[in-house]
Amino acid sequence: MRARTRLTALAAGLTLALGAPAATAATADQAQTATTADQAQPAASASVEHGPAPTKESIGVDGPYKVASKKAPIDLKRSFYGGTIYYPADAGKGETYGTVVTMPGFLEPGAVMDLVAKRLASHGFVVMRAEALTPFSIPLVRAQAVLSAQKVLHADADLAPIMDTERTALVGHSMGGGGVLHAAAMSEQDAVIPIHPWAQTIFPLVKEPTLTIGGLLDNVAPMVEYTLPIYASIGSETKGLFTDLAGTHWAGLVDNKVIQGRILSFVKLHVDGDTRYEQFVCAPAEKGFTYKSPC
């Protein structure tokens, strides 16, 4: 359940009409971040808790659930290009889990999102690791692929008993990061996480809680050209920017306990409404990182 009305496809058209970003790194530095703990609160009106109480150590490693997987075949009628679904194999009786769709970047197979997808599934989410139409798809095309993948996932009859399709998140890398932002402007979600995002537009229509992951040494989508202006343009009042000072373009996809712990905590707080994770979402940056906090 979400706090605001679902956006229509018309809103997506407005996003495109706004054109390329004029924001600069200086603008990003001046962007206001939330200043109260209330703004870090989840959008969901009810909350669920899956797994034991989290610790600083547990959020950066695999969770308590064994992970199973199934292939999702290509369905061109739905503009779906295939993927792999990861989900808790040992779901508790009566438990239902929020859903996540991931999207890779330019020239990347869906498999680059494996670690993120499996890690989230192990903590109690049903995750579609989706493929793009082609390796060359632009962010807006990837957005359509994301939304098609979400529809396919939510229609899966076998997993229906363990899915809560009202709790949703999108995670994307590079052009996939731009894709999930476009998707969030078109269709309401509970959380959005663009990792080293690449896009040539701005995102004032994205109102969802958003955590942007950046890498200071990213030479594919340099922070000054992409991450910072994209972050500054996001219209959400609950947005964070977590930067790895030694991070390259793939820093958010590897088994970095700090970054993966931030991603998990953000999804747990805003998709599950699990306030046990608020302490980790609002914690100051670790050594070697900077953080514009949403708290």
NUMAR-886087 format. One line per field, with one value per residue (C-alpha): residue number from 1; residue in three letters; y, z, x. Coordinates in Angstrom, 3 decimals, always signed. Layout:
REM NUMAR-886087
num [NUM ...]
residu [ala ...]
py [Y ...]
pz [Z ...]
px [X ...]
//
This chain:
REM NUMAR-886087
num [1 2 3 4 5 6 7 8 9 10 11 12 13 14 15 16 17 18 19 20 21 22 23 24 25 26 27 28 29 30 31 32 33 34 35 36 37 38 39 40 41 42 43 44 45 46 47 48 49 50 51 52 53 54 55 56 57 58 59 60 61 62 63 64 65 66 67 68 69 70 71 72 73 74 75 76 77 78 79 80 81 82 83 84 85 86 87 88 89 90 91 92 93 94 95 96 97 98 99 100 101 102 103 104 105 106 107 108 109 110 111 112 113 114 115 116 117 118 119 120 121 122 123 124 125 126 127 128 129 130 131 132 133 134 135 136 137 138 139 140 141 142 143 144 145 146 147 148 149 150 151 152 153 154 155 156 157 158 159 160 161 162 163 164 165 166 167 168 169 170 171 172 173 174 175 176 177 178 179 180 181 182 183 184 185 186 187 188 189 190 191 192 193 194 195 196 197 198 199 200 201 202 203 204 205 206 207 208 209 210 211 212 213 214 215 216 217 218 219 220 221 222 223 224 225 226 227 228 229 230 231 232 233 234 235 236 237 238 239 240 241 242 243 244 245 246 247 248 249 250 251 252 253 254 255 256 257 258 259 260 261 262 263 264 265 266 267 268 269 270 271 272 273 274 275 276 277 278 279 280 281 282 283 284 285 286 287 288 289 290 291 292 293 294 295]
residu [met arg ala arg thr arg leu thr ala leu ala ala gly leu thr leu ala leu gly ala pro ala ala thr ala ala thr ala asp gln ala gln thr ala thr thr ala asp gln ala gln pro ala ala ser ala ser val glu his gly pro ala pro thr lys glu ser ile gly val asp gly pro tyr lys val ala ser lys lys ala pro ile asp leu lys arg ser phe tyr gly gly thr ile tyr tyr pro ala asp ala gly lys gly glu thr tyr gly thr val val thr met pro gly phe leu glu pro gly ala val met asp leu val ala lys arg leu ala ser his gly phe val val met arg ala glu ala leu thr pro phe ser ile pro leu val arg ala gln ala val leu ser ala gln lys val leu his ala asp ala asp leu ala pro ile met asp thr glu arg thr ala leu val gly his ser met gly gly gly gly val leu his ala ala ala met ser glu gln asp ala val ile pro ile his pro trp ala gln thr ile phe pro leu val lys glu pro thr leu thr ile gly gly leu leu asp asn val ala pro met val glu tyr thr leu pro ile tyr ala ser ile gly ser glu thr lys gly leu phe thr asp leu ala gly thr his trp ala gly leu val asp asn lys val ile gln gly arg ile leu ser phe val lys leu his val asp gly asp thr arg tyr glu gln phe val cys ala pro ala glu lys gly phe thr tyr lys ser pro cys]
py [+0.000 +3.411 +6.984 +8.623 +8.071 +5.978 +8.113 +7.670 +7.156 +10.814 +11.788 +9.833 +11.937 +15.062 +13.652 +13.287 +16.786 +18.306 +17.420 +16.995 +17.830 +21.316 +20.466 +20.492 +19.044 +22.351 +22.045 +18.578 +19.889 +22.474 +19.991 +19.808 +16.520 +15.510 +16.913 +14.963 +11.324 +11.424 +11.743 +8.445 +6.650 +4.081 +4.948 +1.710 +2.151 -1.268 -3.085 -6.617 -8.108 -11.026 -12.614 -11.900 -8.438 -7.004 -6.159 -4.198 -7.522 -9.285 -6.606 -7.026 -10.788 -13.368 -13.515 -16.298 -17.658 -20.285 -19.009 -20.914 -19.811 -20.305 -19.101 -16.631 -17.298 -14.579 -13.313 -10.842 -10.226 -8.597 -6.996 -9.217 -10.422 -13.109 -13.313 -15.331 -15.127 -15.593 -16.185 -17.605 -21.390 -21.872 -19.317 -19.262 -20.276 -17.408 -15.152 -12.958 -11.003 -7.745 -7.838 -6.345 -6.043 -5.462 -4.156 -4.246 -1.540 -0.969 -4.132 -5.995 -9.308 -9.596 -11.774 -8.709 -8.122 -11.630 -10.688 -7.914 -10.083 -13.159 -11.104 -9.427 -12.762 -14.268 -11.555 -12.088 -10.658 -12.140 -10.746 -10.742 -10.386 -9.111 -8.827 -5.808 -5.946 -5.694 -4.929 -1.521 -0.468 +3.139 +3.902 +4.608 +1.247 -0.412 +1.252 -0.467 -3.749 -3.207 -2.593 -5.569 -7.750 -6.561 -7.503 -10.949 -11.476 -10.405 -12.745 -15.817 -18.288 -20.526 -17.676 -15.867 -17.406 -15.837 -12.476 -9.183 -7.289 -4.067 -3.822 -3.109 -1.866 -1.336 -1.612 -0.810 -0.335 +2.305 +2.637 +0.254 +2.828 +5.412 +2.840 +2.261 +6.016 +6.355 +3.388 +4.990 +8.148 +6.016 +3.603 +4.067 +1.999 +1.877 +2.278 +2.927 +2.306 +3.552 +2.268 +4.420 +5.691 +6.855 +8.969 +12.165 +13.652 +14.804 +13.098 +15.564 +13.179 +10.473 +10.870 +7.475 +7.029 +6.804 +5.734 +6.598 +4.751 +6.505 +5.761 +8.631 +6.769 +5.882 +6.685 +5.154 +7.340 +9.970 +11.299 +14.959 +14.310 +11.766 +10.661 +14.121 +15.898 +12.876 +12.757 +16.499 +16.288 +13.568 +14.975 +12.741 +14.295 +11.066 +10.612 +9.639 +9.610 +7.064 +7.421 +5.030 +7.280 +4.466 +3.061 +2.397 +1.914 -1.542 -0.836 -1.324 -4.767 -6.568 -8.115 -4.923 -5.340 -1.608 -0.861 -4.035 -3.352 +0.121 -1.248 -3.975 -1.617 +0.925 -1.720 -3.251 +0.113 +1.390 -1.807 -3.827 -0.821 -2.577 +0.197 -2.072 -1.068 +2.680 +2.852 +1.571 +3.803 +6.829 +5.870 +8.198 +7.159 +4.594 +5.384 +5.677 +6.732 +9.881 +10.061 +12.612 +11.087 +10.900 +11.154]
pz [+0.000 -0.936 +0.163 -3.222 -6.308 -9.151 -11.956 -15.478 -18.671 -19.471 -16.704 -18.440 -21.527 -19.463 -18.253 -21.832 -22.717 -20.061 -22.090 -21.052 -17.544 -16.876 -13.333 -12.419 -9.646 -7.832 -8.124 -6.662 -3.756 -3.101 -3.404 -0.228 +1.615 +4.192 +7.618 +9.905 +10.836 +9.719 +6.103 +6.367 +7.321 +4.814 +2.451 +3.187 +5.654 +7.219 +7.981 +7.930 +9.501 +7.884 +9.558 +12.867 +14.118 +11.766 +12.817 +11.140 +10.171 +8.967 +6.500 +4.435 +3.916 +2.710 +4.744 +6.588 +3.595 +1.195 -2.354 -5.154 -8.768 -11.875 -15.433 -16.819 -20.573 -23.195 -23.873 -26.742 -26.504 -23.163 -24.379 -21.897 -22.835 -20.270 -16.904 -13.768 -10.646 -7.246 -4.211 -0.666 -0.947 +2.685 +2.990 +6.397 +6.684 +5.550 +4.758 +1.678 +0.260 -1.598 -5.177 -6.831 -10.512 -11.566 -14.895 -16.247 -18.192 -21.677 -23.189 -19.915 -19.490 -16.705 -14.836 -13.714 -11.245 -9.768 -6.491 -5.755 -6.767 -4.786 -1.740 -1.623 -2.125 +0.765 +3.031 +2.004 -1.416 -4.720 -7.304 -11.089 -12.609 -15.945 -19.327 -21.639 -25.154 -26.575 -25.029 -26.729 -25.385 -24.207 -20.687 -21.812 -23.607 -20.508 -18.472 -20.575 -20.129 -16.351 -16.194 -18.461 -16.251 -13.188 -14.787 -15.721 -12.203 -10.556 -12.845 -11.902 -10.581 -8.879 -6.801 -6.180 -2.687 -1.448 -3.259 -1.990 -5.261 -3.457 -2.170 -4.986 -5.700 -8.793 -8.937 -12.039 -13.073 -15.471 -18.320 -16.241 -13.460 -15.835 -16.865 -13.367 -12.826 -16.020 -14.879 -11.489 -13.244 -15.140 -12.469 -8.712 -6.662 -3.012 -3.559 -6.430 -6.437 -9.449 -9.249 -11.145 -13.264 -16.861 -18.443 -20.447 -18.838 -15.436 -13.055 -11.130 -11.477 -9.458 -6.033 -4.603 -1.890 -3.944 -3.045 -5.685 -5.585 -7.037 -7.549 -7.527 -9.922 -12.362 -15.835 -17.736 -16.255 -14.436 -11.316 -12.296 -15.650 -14.616 -11.002 -9.422 -11.832 -11.928 -8.131 -7.894 -10.366 -8.542 -7.168 -4.112 -0.657 +0.512 -1.507 -0.598 -2.415 -1.245 -2.852 -2.826 -2.951 -4.512 -6.525 -10.254 -12.501 -11.035 -7.337 -6.564 -8.160 -6.268 -2.817 -0.950 +2.464 +3.002 -0.265 -0.256 +3.346 +2.392 -0.534 +1.552 +4.416 +2.091 +0.444 +3.798 +5.232 +2.285 +0.797 +3.944 +6.202 +8.569 +10.858 +12.387 +9.362 +9.783 +11.941 +9.005 +6.415 +8.600 +9.816 +8.802 +6.027 +6.721 +6.084 +2.364 +1.574 +1.608 +2.188 +1.499 +3.892 +3.350 +7.125]
px [+0.000 +1.291 +0.814 +0.225 -1.884 -0.482 +0.921 -0.391 +1.526 +0.833 +3.222 +5.954 +5.432 +5.956 +9.267 +10.432 +9.245 +11.471 +14.569 +18.181 +19.380 +20.633 +21.626 +25.299 +27.404 +27.004 +23.242 +23.459 +25.485 +22.797 +19.928 +17.971 +17.834 +15.265 +15.999 +13.711 +13.400 +9.782 +10.885 +12.724 +9.529 +8.222 +5.387 +3.538 +0.677 +1.243 +4.457 +5.775 +8.878 +10.661 +13.641 +15.367 +16.252 +18.888 +22.422 +25.197 +26.739 +23.591 +22.494 +25.665 +25.473 +22.966 +19.790 +17.948 +16.005 +17.259 +16.843 +15.134 +14.869 +12.792 +13.141 +10.651 +10.368 +10.253 +6.735 +6.830 +3.079 +3.819 +7.050 +8.874 +12.330 +12.905 +14.555 +15.125 +12.987 +14.618 +12.423 +12.510 +12.417 +11.447 +8.653 +7.035 +3.404 +1.218 +4.173 +4.028 +6.934 +7.311 +8.537 +11.610 +12.525 +16.137 +17.412 +20.994 +22.776 +24.160 +25.700 +25.089 +23.258 +20.720 +23.208 +25.184 +22.334 +22.617 +24.249 +21.767 +18.799 +19.821 +20.786 +17.379 +15.596 +17.536 +16.140 +12.532 +11.685 +10.548 +12.953 +12.707 +16.160 +14.910 +16.594 +16.530 +15.058 +18.579 +21.972 +21.741 +18.321 +18.098 +16.779 +13.205 +13.021 +14.455 +11.706 +9.072 +10.945 +10.958 +7.220 +6.507 +8.702 +6.817 +3.491 +4.805 +6.135 +2.897 +0.931 +2.994 +0.429 +2.994 +4.409 +1.127 +0.680 +3.934 +3.844 +2.480 +2.174 +1.278 +4.852 +7.275 +10.778 +12.907 +16.702 +18.742 +22.356 +23.705 +21.150 +19.064 +19.288 +17.900 +15.316 +13.974 +13.678 +11.644 +9.537 +8.906 +7.709 +5.187 +4.018 +4.063 +6.499 +7.521 +11.270 +13.657 +17.411 +19.404 +22.986 +25.529 +22.620 +22.898 +20.156 +19.871 +16.805 +15.612 +13.198 +11.016 +8.061 +9.797 +8.205 +9.104 +11.745 +14.927 +18.460 +21.051 +24.373 +27.420 +31.095 +33.571 +35.913 +33.142 +34.502 +31.560 +28.823 +30.918 +29.252 +29.528 +27.844 +25.232 +24.796 +24.818 +22.443 +20.133 +20.029 +19.410 +16.521 +14.570 +11.330 +11.078 +11.228 +12.844 +15.996 +19.524 +22.866 +25.430 +28.854 +31.791 +34.855 +36.907 +34.021 +34.021 +30.987 +30.371 +30.915 +27.229 +27.061 +29.825 +29.775 +30.531 +28.923 +28.564 +26.761 +24.665 +23.687 +22.464 +20.468 +18.828 +18.002 +16.398 +14.218 +13.277 +12.264 +10.268 +8.830 +8.182 +7.746 +10.151 +11.349 +13.989 +16.081 +15.659 +18.786 +20.847 +19.185 +19.870 +23.350 +26.207 +28.552 +31.216 +34.891 +35.520 +31.946 +29.839 +26.104 +23.411 +20.919 +17.153 +16.693]
//
